[in-house]
Amino acid sequence: MSRRYDSRTTIFSPEGRLYQVEYAMEAIGNAGSAIGVLSKDGVVLVGEKKVTSKLLQTSTSTEKMYKIDDHVACAVAGIMSDANILINTARVQAQRYVFSYQEPMPVEQLVQSLCDTKQGYTQFGGLRPFGVSFLFAGWDKNFGFQLYMSDPSGNYGGWKAAAIGANNQAAQSMLKQDYKDDITREEAVQLALKVLSKTMDSTSLTSDKLELAEVFLSPSGKVKYQVCSPESLSKLLVKFGVTQPAAEAS
């Protein structure tokens, strides 16, 4: 029955569904997962890298984490080529705001602006939705640390802890059980790694399969975006007891 209604992005089915948008969300469900956790002193993002082949030249840049502006970063799940377009759009919007108002763009305003772009691709003929979901982590003077999740439909929402990508339902339910208000950044890292270790398809958790990034305030009061090095990540995995013994020995 759906076949008649899924040939166009803009056609509603009789049940009021947009099948093309739902298919885009399905594609994201097969992508490497990412988890975001909001703490009282920062925001933690952890992502699963999909290592496709031993022959593939490993990139020195991050695969799942991207800096948008000095005060905003994001984690990605889905089609990376789609993500690159949206990330570049967000970076331009953030810089235009700074140029116009001489202050950083409020996090939610930036997220909403990007989601307006995504929504347009669900409403106009001949366009397909962006097959990517984002977790945005940032800080501004209005609301402090914030975590937002957005999907291909253009919807977004503020979260205390959220998961996107593969097994996101299982990860979300674990976060719901274990998340506590007033969690510290270190506890947020521990929670995110623990949830990812239990929901990843991979049997062993190692630093070459993960990326960890944090947004926090430095002692001087400046917003800092920091990606954890593989060596530090390996130590954290051992410290929190989420690495298999074989991986620890190596």
TORTOR-166146 format. One record per residue: residue number from 1; residue in three letters; x, z, y of N, C-alpha, C in turn. Coordinates in steps of 0.2 Angstrom, whole numbers, plus 5000, padded with zeros to 4 digits. Atoms other than C-alpha are relative to their C-alpha. Example, Ala and Ser with C-alpha at 12.3 -4.5 7.8 and 13.67 -1.06 7.14 Angstrom:
BEGIN
n, res, nx, nz, ny, cax, caz, cay, cx, cz, cy
1, ala, 5004, 5000, 4994, 5062, 5039, 4978, 5004, 5000, 5006
2, ser, 4996, 4999, 4994, 5068, 5036, 4995, 4996, 5003, 5005
This chain:
BEGIN
n, res, nx, nz, ny, cax, caz, cay, cx, cz, cy
1, met, 5004, 5000, 4994, 5000, 5000, 5000, 5004, 5000, 5006
2, ser, 4996, 4999, 4994, 5014, 5004, 5012, 5003, 4993, 5002
3, arg, 4997, 5007, 4998, 5021, 4986, 5011, 4998, 4997, 5006
4, arg, 5003, 5003, 4995, 5009, 4980, 5023, 5002, 5003, 5007
5, tyr, 4999, 4996, 4994, 5014, 4993, 5036, 5007, 5001, 5002
6, asp, 4993, 4998, 4999, 5033, 4995, 5034, 5004, 4994, 5003
7, ser, 4996, 5006, 4998, 5038, 4977, 5040, 5001, 5000, 5008
8, arg, 4999, 4999, 4993, 5037, 4982, 5058, 5001, 5008, 5002
9, thr, 4999, 4993, 4998, 5044, 4998, 5067, 4994, 5003, 5003
10, thr, 5005, 4997, 4995, 5029, 4999, 5078, 4993, 5000, 4997
11, ile, 5006, 5000, 5003, 5015, 4998, 5066, 4999, 5007, 4996
12, phe, 5002, 4994, 5003, 5006, 5014, 5061, 4996, 4999, 4993
13, ser, 5004, 5000, 5006, 4999, 5016, 5043, 4994, 5003, 5001
14, pro, 5007, 4996, 4999, 4981, 5022, 5041, 5001, 5007, 5000
15, glu, 4999, 4993, 5000, 4988, 5039, 5038, 5004, 5002, 5006
16, gly, 4996, 4998, 4993, 4997, 5039, 5055, 5007, 5000, 4999
17, arg, 4993, 4999, 5001, 5014, 5037, 5048, 5004, 4993, 5002
18, leu, 4995, 5005, 4998, 5029, 5026, 5054, 5005, 4999, 4994
19, tyr, 4996, 5000, 5006, 5037, 5020, 5038, 5007, 4999, 5001
20, gln, 4994, 5002, 4998, 5052, 5013, 5046, 5004, 5006, 5002
21, val, 4996, 4993, 4998, 5057, 5030, 5054, 5001, 5004, 4994
22, glu, 4999, 4995, 5006, 5054, 5039, 5037, 5005, 4997, 4996
23, tyr, 4995, 5003, 5004, 5065, 5026, 5028, 5007, 5002, 5003
24, ala, 4993, 4998, 4997, 5079, 5030, 5041, 5002, 5007, 4999
25, met, 4999, 4993, 5001, 5077, 5048, 5038, 5002, 5001, 4992
26, glu, 4998, 5001, 5007, 5078, 5044, 5019, 5008, 4998, 4999
27, ala, 4993, 5002, 5000, 5095, 5036, 5022, 5005, 5005, 5002
28, ile, 4996, 4994, 4998, 5101, 5051, 5031, 5001, 5005, 4995
29, gly, 5000, 4995, 5006, 5096, 5062, 5016, 5006, 4998, 4995
30, asn, 4994, 5002, 5005, 5110, 5052, 5006, 5007, 5001, 5003
31, ala, 4994, 4999, 4996, 5123, 5055, 5019, 5004, 5007, 4999
32, gly, 4996, 4993, 5001, 5137, 5069, 5019, 4996, 5005, 5005
33, ser, 5003, 4995, 4997, 5129, 5085, 5025, 5004, 5003, 5006
34, ala, 4997, 4996, 4995, 5132, 5095, 5041, 4996, 5006, 5001
35, ile, 5003, 4994, 4998, 5128, 5112, 5046, 5002, 5003, 5006
36, gly, 4998, 4997, 4993, 5127, 5121, 5063, 4997, 5007, 5000
37, val, 5002, 4993, 4999, 5126, 5140, 5066, 5001, 5002, 5007
38, leu, 4999, 4997, 4993, 5123, 5148, 5083, 5002, 5007, 4999
39, ser, 4998, 4993, 5000, 5132, 5164, 5086, 5000, 5003, 5007
40, lys, 5001, 4997, 4993, 5132, 5176, 5101, 5006, 4998, 5004
41, asp, 4994, 5002, 4997, 5150, 5170, 5105, 5002, 4993, 4999
42, gly, 4998, 5007, 5001, 5150, 5152, 5101, 4995, 4996, 4995
43, val, 5003, 5004, 5005, 5143, 5138, 5090, 5004, 4997, 4995
44, val, 4996, 5002, 5005, 5150, 5133, 5073, 4997, 4994, 4997
45, leu, 5003, 5006, 5004, 5148, 5115, 5065, 5005, 4999, 4994
46, val, 4996, 5002, 5006, 5154, 5111, 5048, 4997, 4994, 4997
47, gly, 5002, 5006, 5003, 5153, 5094, 5040, 5003, 4998, 4993
48, glu, 4997, 5002, 5006, 5156, 5087, 5023, 5002, 4992, 5000
49, lys, 4997, 5007, 5000, 5167, 5071, 5022, 4999, 4997, 4994
50, lys, 5001, 5004, 5006, 5163, 5058, 5010, 5006, 4996, 4998
51, val, 4994, 5004, 5002, 5179, 5053, 5002, 4998, 4995, 4995
52, thr, 5002, 5005, 5004, 5175, 5036, 4995, 5005, 4997, 4995
53, ser, 4995, 5003, 5005, 5191, 5030, 4987, 5007, 5003, 5002
54, lys, 4993, 4998, 4999, 5209, 5036, 4984, 5004, 4995, 5004
55, leu, 4996, 5005, 4997, 5215, 5020, 4991, 4999, 4999, 5007
56, leu, 5002, 5000, 4993, 5206, 5022, 5008, 5005, 5004, 5004
57, gln, 4996, 4997, 4995, 5218, 5026, 5022, 4997, 5006, 5004
58, thr, 5004, 4995, 4997, 5213, 5043, 5028, 5001, 5000, 5008
59, ser, 5000, 5001, 4992, 5209, 5043, 5047, 5003, 5007, 5003
60, thr, 4998, 4994, 4997, 5218, 5055, 5058, 4995, 5003, 5005
61, ser, 5006, 4997, 4996, 5202, 5057, 5069, 4995, 5003, 4995
62, thr, 5006, 4997, 5004, 5187, 5067, 5063, 4995, 4995, 4999
63, glu, 5005, 5005, 5003, 5174, 5058, 5053, 4993, 5003, 5002
64, lys, 5007, 4997, 4999, 5159, 5070, 5056, 4999, 5004, 5007
65, met, 5001, 4997, 4993, 5163, 5079, 5073, 5002, 4996, 5006
66, tyr, 4999, 5004, 4994, 5163, 5071, 5090, 4999, 5005, 5006
67, lys, 5001, 4997, 4994, 5166, 5078, 5107, 4997, 4995, 5005
68, ile, 5003, 5004, 4995, 5154, 5072, 5120, 5002, 5001, 5007
69, asp, 4997, 4998, 4994, 5160, 5081, 5135, 5003, 5007, 4999
70, asp, 4996, 4994, 5000, 5170, 5097, 5139, 4996, 5005, 4997
71, his, 5004, 4994, 5002, 5155, 5108, 5135, 4995, 4998, 4995
72, val, 5004, 5002, 5005, 5146, 5098, 5122, 5003, 4996, 4994
73, ala, 4998, 5004, 5006, 5150, 5092, 5104, 4994, 4999, 4995
74, cys, 5006, 5002, 5004, 5140, 5085, 5090, 5003, 4999, 4993
75, ala, 4999, 5001, 5007, 5140, 5084, 5071, 4995, 4994, 4998
76, val, 5003, 5006, 5001, 5134, 5068, 5063, 4998, 4999, 4992
77, ala, 5001, 5002, 5007, 5125, 5063, 5047, 4996, 4993, 5000
78, gly, 5003, 5006, 5000, 5120, 5045, 5043, 5004, 4994, 5001
79, ile, 4996, 5006, 4999, 5126, 5028, 5047, 5005, 5000, 5006
80, met, 4995, 4998, 4995, 5142, 5030, 5057, 5000, 4995, 5006
81, ser, 5000, 5005, 4995, 5141, 5013, 5066, 4994, 5002, 5005
82, asp, 5005, 4998, 4996, 5124, 5019, 5073, 5002, 5006, 5004
83, ala, 4998, 4993, 4996, 5131, 5036, 5078, 5005, 4998, 5005
84, asn, 4995, 5001, 4994, 5146, 5028, 5088, 4996, 4997, 5006
85, ile, 5004, 5003, 4994, 5133, 5018, 5099, 4997, 5006, 5004
86, leu, 5004, 4994, 4996, 5123, 5034, 5103, 5005, 5005, 5003
87, ile, 4995, 4995, 4997, 5139, 5045, 5105, 5003, 4997, 5007
88, asn, 4997, 5003, 4994, 5146, 5032, 5118, 4995, 5001, 5005
89, thr, 5005, 4999, 4995, 5129, 5032, 5127, 5000, 5007, 5003
90, ala, 5000, 4993, 4997, 5129, 5051, 5128, 5006, 5002, 5004
91, arg, 4994, 4999, 4996, 5147, 5051, 5134, 4999, 4997, 5007
92, val, 5001, 5003, 4994, 5142, 5039, 5148, 4995, 5004, 5004
93, gln, 5005, 4996, 4996, 5127, 5049, 5153, 5002, 5006, 5003
94, ala, 4997, 4994, 4997, 5137, 5065, 5154, 5004, 4999, 5006
95, gln, 4995, 5002, 4995, 5150, 5057, 5165, 4996, 4998, 5006
96, arg, 5004, 5002, 4994, 5137, 5049, 5176, 4997, 5006, 5004
97, tyr, 5003, 4994, 4997, 5129, 5066, 5179, 5005, 5004, 5004
98, val, 4994, 4997, 4997, 5146, 5074, 5183, 5001, 4996, 5007
99, phe, 4998, 5004, 4995, 5149, 5059, 5195, 4994, 5002, 5006
100, ser, 5005, 4999, 4995, 5132, 5062, 5204, 4999, 5007, 5003
101, tyr, 5001, 4993, 4998, 5131, 5081, 5204, 5006, 5005, 5000
102, gln, 4994, 4996, 5000, 5149, 5087, 5202, 4999, 5007, 4996
103, glu, 5000, 4994, 5005, 5144, 5099, 5188, 4998, 4997, 4993
104, pro, 5002, 5002, 5007, 5142, 5098, 5169, 4993, 4999, 4999
105, met, 5007, 5001, 5001, 5126, 5091, 5163, 4997, 5005, 4995
106, pro, 5003, 4995, 5005, 5114, 5104, 5155, 4999, 4997, 4993
107, val, 5000, 5002, 5007, 5115, 5103, 5136, 4993, 4997, 4998
108, glu, 5007, 5003, 5003, 5096, 5100, 5133, 4998, 4994, 5004
109, gln, 5001, 5006, 4996, 5095, 5087, 5147, 5004, 4994, 4997
110, leu, 4996, 5006, 5003, 5109, 5077, 5139, 4997, 4998, 4993
111, val, 5003, 5001, 5007, 5100, 5079, 5121, 4994, 4996, 5001
112, gln, 5007, 5003, 4998, 5083, 5074, 5129, 5001, 4993, 5002
113, ser, 4998, 5007, 4998, 5091, 5059, 5137, 5002, 4995, 4995
114, leu, 4998, 5004, 5006, 5099, 5053, 5121, 4994, 4999, 4995
115, cys, 5006, 5001, 5005, 5083, 5056, 5111, 4995, 4995, 5003
116, asp, 5004, 5005, 4997, 5073, 5045, 5124, 5002, 4993, 4998
117, thr, 4997, 5006, 5002, 5085, 5031, 5119, 4998, 4999, 4993
118, lys, 5002, 5001, 5007, 5081, 5034, 5101, 4993, 4999, 4999
119, gln, 5007, 5001, 5001, 5063, 5035, 5103, 4998, 4993, 5002
120, gly, 5001, 5007, 4998, 5063, 5018, 5112, 5000, 4995, 4994
121, tyr, 4999, 5005, 5005, 5069, 5010, 5096, 4995, 5001, 4994
122, thr, 5006, 4999, 5004, 5053, 5017, 5087, 4994, 4997, 5003
123, gln, 5006, 5002, 4997, 5041, 5009, 5099, 5000, 4992, 5002
124, phe, 5000, 5007, 4998, 5047, 4991, 5104, 5002, 4996, 4994
125, gly, 4999, 5005, 5006, 5046, 4976, 5092, 5007, 4998, 4999
126, gly, 4994, 5003, 5001, 5061, 4969, 5084, 5006, 5004, 5000
127, leu, 4995, 4995, 5000, 5071, 4985, 5084, 4999, 5004, 4994
128, arg, 5001, 4995, 5005, 5075, 4996, 5070, 5003, 5007, 5002
129, pro, 4998, 4993, 4998, 5077, 5015, 5072, 5008, 5001, 4998
130, phe, 4993, 4998, 5001, 5095, 5022, 5073, 5000, 5005, 4993
131, gly, 5000, 4996, 5006, 5099, 5029, 5055, 5005, 5006, 5000
132, val, 4996, 4994, 4999, 5107, 5045, 5061, 4997, 5006, 5003
133, ser, 5002, 4994, 4997, 5104, 5063, 5064, 5006, 5004, 5003
134, phe, 4994, 4997, 4997, 5114, 5074, 5075, 4998, 5008, 5001
135, leu, 5000, 4993, 4999, 5118, 5093, 5077, 5004, 5000, 5007
136, phe, 4997, 4999, 4993, 5122, 5096, 5096, 5002, 5007, 5001
137, ala, 4998, 4994, 4998, 5132, 5111, 5100, 5003, 5000, 5007
138, gly, 4997, 5000, 4993, 5136, 5116, 5118, 4998, 5007, 5004
139, trp, 5001, 4994, 4996, 5136, 5129, 5132, 4999, 4997, 5007
140, asp, 5001, 5002, 4993, 5129, 5128, 5150, 4998, 5007, 5003
141, lys, 5002, 4994, 4997, 5126, 5141, 5163, 4993, 5002, 5000
142, asn, 5008, 4998, 5000, 5107, 5141, 5161, 4998, 5004, 4994
143, phe, 5002, 4997, 5006, 5105, 5145, 5143, 5006, 5003, 4995
144, gly, 4994, 4998, 5004, 5123, 5149, 5137, 5001, 4996, 4994
145, phe, 4998, 5004, 5006, 5127, 5143, 5119, 4993, 4998, 4997
146, gln, 5006, 5003, 5002, 5114, 5131, 5112, 5002, 4995, 4994
147, leu, 5000, 5005, 5006, 5111, 5121, 5095, 4994, 4996, 5000
148, tyr, 5006, 5005, 5001, 5100, 5106, 5094, 5001, 4996, 4995
149, met, 5000, 5005, 5005, 5095, 5095, 5080, 4995, 4994, 5002
150, ser, 5004, 5006, 4998, 5088, 5077, 5083, 5000, 4995, 4994
151, asp, 5001, 5005, 5006, 5082, 5064, 5070, 4998, 4993, 5003
152, pro, 5001, 5007, 4997, 5079, 5045, 5071, 4993, 4999, 5004
153, ser, 5007, 5001, 4996, 5061, 5047, 5078, 5001, 5002, 5007
154, gly, 4999, 4998, 4993, 5068, 5054, 5094, 4998, 5007, 5001
155, asn, 5001, 4993, 4999, 5062, 5072, 5091, 5006, 5004, 5000
156, tyr, 4994, 4995, 5000, 5074, 5086, 5095, 4997, 5007, 5000
157, gly, 5002, 4993, 4999, 5073, 5105, 5094, 5006, 5005, 5000
158, gly, 4995, 4995, 5000, 5083, 5120, 5097, 5000, 5005, 4994
159, trp, 4999, 4996, 5006, 5089, 5130, 5082, 5005, 5005, 5000
160, lys, 4995, 4995, 5001, 5098, 5146, 5077, 5005, 4998, 4995
161, ala, 4995, 5003, 5006, 5105, 5137, 5061, 4996, 4994, 4998
162, ala, 5003, 5006, 5002, 5101, 5120, 5055, 5005, 4996, 4995
163, ala, 4997, 5005, 5004, 5106, 5107, 5042, 4998, 4993, 5000
164, ile, 5002, 5007, 5000, 5106, 5088, 5041, 5004, 4997, 4994
165, gly, 4996, 5003, 5005, 5111, 5076, 5028, 4998, 5002, 4993
166, ala, 5002, 4999, 5007, 5111, 5078, 5009, 4999, 5007, 4999
167, asn, 5002, 4993, 5002, 5102, 5093, 5001, 4999, 5005, 5006
168, asn, 5001, 4995, 4994, 5097, 5099, 5019, 4994, 5005, 4999
169, gln, 5006, 4995, 5001, 5081, 5107, 5012, 5003, 5006, 4997
170, ala, 4997, 4994, 5003, 5091, 5118, 5001, 5004, 5004, 5004
171, ala, 4995, 4997, 4995, 5104, 5122, 5014, 4995, 5004, 5005
172, gln, 5004, 4997, 4995, 5090, 5126, 5027, 4997, 5006, 4997
173, ser, 5003, 4994, 5003, 5081, 5138, 5015, 5005, 5006, 4999
174, met, 4995, 4995, 5001, 5098, 5147, 5012, 5002, 5003, 5007
175, leu, 4999, 4998, 4993, 5101, 5148, 5031, 4995, 5005, 5002
176, lys, 5005, 4996, 4998, 5084, 5155, 5033, 5000, 5007, 4997
177, gln, 5000, 4994, 5003, 5087, 5169, 5021, 5006, 5004, 5003
178, asp, 4994, 4996, 4999, 5105, 5174, 5026, 5002, 5000, 5008
179, tyr, 4998, 4999, 4993, 5105, 5171, 5045, 4997, 5006, 5003
180, lys, 5002, 4994, 4997, 5105, 5186, 5056, 5001, 4999, 5008
181, asp, 4999, 5000, 4993, 5103, 5188, 5075, 5006, 5004, 5002
182, asp, 4994, 4996, 4998, 5118, 5194, 5084, 5006, 4999, 4995
183, ile, 4994, 5002, 5005, 5130, 5185, 5071, 5006, 4998, 5005
184, thr, 4994, 5002, 4996, 5148, 5183, 5077, 5002, 4994, 4998
185, arg, 4998, 5007, 5001, 5157, 5167, 5077, 5004, 5000, 4993
186, glu, 4997, 5000, 5006, 5168, 5172, 5062, 4995, 5001, 4994
187, glu, 5005, 5000, 5005, 5152, 5177, 5052, 4996, 4994, 4999
188, ala, 5004, 5007, 5000, 5144, 5160, 5057, 5004, 4995, 4996
189, val, 4996, 5005, 5004, 5159, 5151, 5050, 4999, 5002, 4992
190, gln, 5000, 4998, 5007, 5158, 5161, 5034, 4993, 4998, 4997
191, leu, 5007, 5002, 5003, 5139, 5158, 5032, 5000, 4992, 4999
192, ala, 5000, 5007, 5001, 5141, 5139, 5035, 5004, 4998, 4994
193, leu, 4996, 5003, 5005, 5155, 5137, 5023, 4997, 5002, 4993
194, lys, 5004, 4997, 5006, 5145, 5148, 5010, 4995, 4995, 4998
195, val, 5005, 5005, 5001, 5130, 5137, 5012, 5002, 4993, 4998
196, leu, 4998, 5007, 5002, 5139, 5121, 5011, 5003, 5000, 4993
197, ser, 4997, 5000, 5007, 5149, 5126, 4995, 4994, 5000, 4995
198, lys, 5005, 5000, 5006, 5132, 5129, 4986, 4996, 4994, 5001
199, thr, 5005, 5006, 5000, 5123, 5113, 4992, 5004, 4994, 5000
200, met, 4997, 5006, 5000, 5137, 5101, 4992, 5000, 4997, 4992
201, asp, 5000, 5003, 5007, 5137, 5088, 4977, 5007, 5002, 4996
202, ser, 4993, 4999, 5003, 5156, 5091, 4974, 5000, 5007, 4997
203, thr, 4999, 4993, 5004, 5161, 5105, 4962, 5005, 5005, 5003
204, ser, 4995, 4996, 4996, 5176, 5111, 4972, 5000, 4999, 5007
205, leu, 5000, 5000, 4993, 5177, 5115, 4990, 5007, 5000, 5003
206, thr, 4993, 5000, 4998, 5194, 5109, 4998, 5000, 4998, 5007
207, ser, 4999, 5002, 4993, 5200, 5106, 5016, 4999, 4993, 5001
208, asp, 5000, 5007, 4999, 5201, 5088, 5013, 4993, 4997, 5000
209, lys, 5007, 5002, 5001, 5182, 5087, 5010, 4996, 5003, 5006
210, leu, 5004, 4997, 4995, 5177, 5097, 5025, 5003, 4999, 5007
211, glu, 4997, 5000, 4993, 5178, 5097, 5044, 4996, 5006, 5003
212, leu, 5003, 4994, 4996, 5175, 5113, 5055, 5002, 4999, 5007
213, ala, 4999, 5000, 4993, 5173, 5113, 5073, 4996, 5006, 5004
214, glu, 5004, 4994, 4996, 5168, 5127, 5086, 5000, 4998, 5007
215, val, 5001, 5000, 4993, 5162, 5128, 5103, 5000, 5007, 5003
216, phe, 5000, 4993, 4998, 5166, 5144, 5112, 5003, 5001, 5007
217, leu, 4997, 4999, 4994, 5172, 5152, 5128, 5007, 5003, 5000
218, ser, 4993, 4998, 5000, 5191, 5154, 5131, 5000, 5007, 5004
219, pro, 4999, 4994, 4996, 5197, 5171, 5139, 4999, 4999, 5007
220, ser, 5000, 5002, 4992, 5198, 5162, 5156, 4992, 4998, 5002
221, gly, 5007, 5001, 4999, 5179, 5158, 5154, 4998, 4992, 5000
222, lys, 5001, 5007, 5001, 5181, 5139, 5151, 4997, 4999, 4993
223, val, 5003, 5002, 5007, 5171, 5131, 5137, 5005, 4996, 4996
224, lys, 4994, 5003, 5004, 5183, 5126, 5123, 4997, 4997, 4994
225, tyr, 5002, 5004, 5006, 5179, 5113, 5109, 5007, 5000, 4995
226, gln, 4994, 5000, 5004, 5191, 5116, 5094, 4999, 4998, 4993
227, val, 5000, 5002, 5007, 5193, 5107, 5078, 5005, 5004, 4995
228, cys, 4996, 4996, 5004, 5200, 5117, 5064, 5005, 4996, 4996
229, ser, 4995, 5004, 5004, 5216, 5110, 5056, 4999, 5001, 4992
230, pro, 5001, 5000, 5007, 5216, 5107, 5037, 5004, 5007, 4997
231, glu, 4997, 4994, 5002, 5229, 5121, 5035, 4996, 5007, 5001
232, ser, 5004, 4994, 4998, 5218, 5134, 5044, 4994, 5000, 4996
233, leu, 5006, 5000, 5004, 5203, 5128, 5035, 5001, 5002, 4992
234, ser, 4999, 4997, 5007, 5211, 5131, 5018, 5001, 5007, 5000
235, lys, 5000, 4992, 5000, 5215, 5149, 5023, 4994, 5003, 5001
236, leu, 5007, 4998, 5000, 5197, 5151, 5028, 4997, 5000, 4994
237, leu, 5003, 5001, 5006, 5191, 5145, 5012, 5002, 5005, 4995
238, val, 4997, 4995, 5005, 5202, 5157, 5002, 4998, 5007, 5003
239, lys, 5002, 4994, 4997, 5198, 5171, 5014, 4993, 5002, 4999
240, phe, 5007, 4999, 5001, 5179, 5169, 5012, 4998, 5000, 4993
241, gly, 5001, 5001, 5008, 5181, 5166, 4993, 4995, 4995, 4998
242, val, 5004, 5005, 5002, 5172, 5150, 4993, 5004, 4994, 4997
243, thr, 4996, 5005, 5004, 5187, 5140, 4985, 5000, 5002, 4993
244, gln, 4999, 4999, 5007, 5188, 5137, 4967, 5007, 5003, 4998
245, pro, 4994, 4998, 5001, 5203, 5146, 4959, 5005, 4994, 4999
246, ala, 4996, 5006, 5000, 5211, 5129, 4955, 5002, 4998, 5006
247, ala, 4999, 5002, 4993, 5210, 5124, 4973, 5005, 5005, 5003
248, glu, 4996, 4995, 4997, 5218, 5140, 4978, 5007, 5000, 4998
249, ala, 4993, 5001, 5002, 5233, 5138, 4967, 5004, 4994, 5003
250, ser, 4996, 5006, 4997, 5237, 5121, 4974, 5001, 5002, 5008
